[in-house]
Amino acid sequence: MQLKPLKIGKHTIKYPIFQGGMGVGISWDNLAGNVSKEGGLGIISCVGTGYYKQMQFVEKLVASKPFETINFYSKIALNEIFKNARKICGDRPLGANILYAINDYGRVVRDACEAGANLIVTGAGLPLSMPEFTKNFPDVALVPIISSAKALRILCKRWEAKHKRIPDAVVVEGPLSGGHQGFSYEDCFKEENKLENVVPRVAEEAKKWGNIPLIAAGGVWDRSDIDRFLSLGASGVQMATRFLGTFECDAKAYNEIMLKVKKEDIELVKSPVGYPARAIKTGVLQRIKEGNAPKIRCVSNCVSPCNRGVEAKAVGYCIADSLGAGYNGDLQNGLFFTGANGYRINKIISVKDLFSELVK
């Protein structure tokens, strides 16, 4: 079976493969630009853009960290990331991933549209207000991340009633993905929530709203997985962890870390964002177990559920500081997300070679 182009809104993607948005700094200009160049959809993470290129675009630093939300989500840096990605991929579709739980969500969505994003992907909460911030950008496709048919139904009803539109596509994420999950800790392990069981149910709901394209995500590894989810009703897939094992991954520490990861090194942890998150048991997570984790002081004010560091102190780490440290290659203090299949990376390859393998 040959992979067919995927049309989402006004944009056509040559191969129905999204590269998941990964922050801080894992999918920025080099990775996202090269994925789009090879015919997939490169997705730039809008999280922590203040860390881009040694924080040279940040107006104010405190303790060598971007100070406050305005600097952590730097508009100037985001523009620079998109500009450099465009040098790689030209006018091919390019996406932006923006967590719904962040502070300044609306402002960052507008920033991404102005920077040249063709699609906005949003998870970490049900983005009921997403269309409010793209009114002046009618060509930008809106792609929420959901984890159930019920969530899609609620979202479509609310969007249609309030905004007179429905999603241009949806990402359906199962509980094997890296980073934040759309399930409680216990629900991540239930049979009914496995991606192969959720996709057909969401596909049925999507048909009721005019065949919304459905992108399956969370544990998608190879071509056989892609074919399987397409046969279950998906229009495409989203893959993130595979790209941790590419030379183009913007957070260079992953090229070193992923080759050493074993299955038992990957676990679900608590996060200040309020959702369980899948990460590697190293860096700051190891320091927490040893009882010598860095002292928490909220500098960047990144996500609203954290309540200015209250939740960070409860779970033992600041997510902004820890992801920023990971991007900077700090193996002692960094937080390193991966999907459940991360241990399967056994060599670092190019994005071009990965696409050759996936689209054969």
Helices and strands as residue ranges (DSSP letters): E 6-8, E 11-13, E 17-19, H 29-37, E 42-45, G 49-51, H 52-55, E 61-62, E 65-66, H 68-72, H 75-89, E 94-97, H 105-115, E 119-122, G 130-134, E 141-146, H 149-163, E 170-173, E 179-180, G 186-189, G 191-193, H 195-208, E 214-217, H 223-231, E 236-239, H 241-244, H 253-257, G 263-265, E 266-269, E 277-280, H 284-290, G 304-306, H 310-315, H 319-327, G 342-344, H 351-359
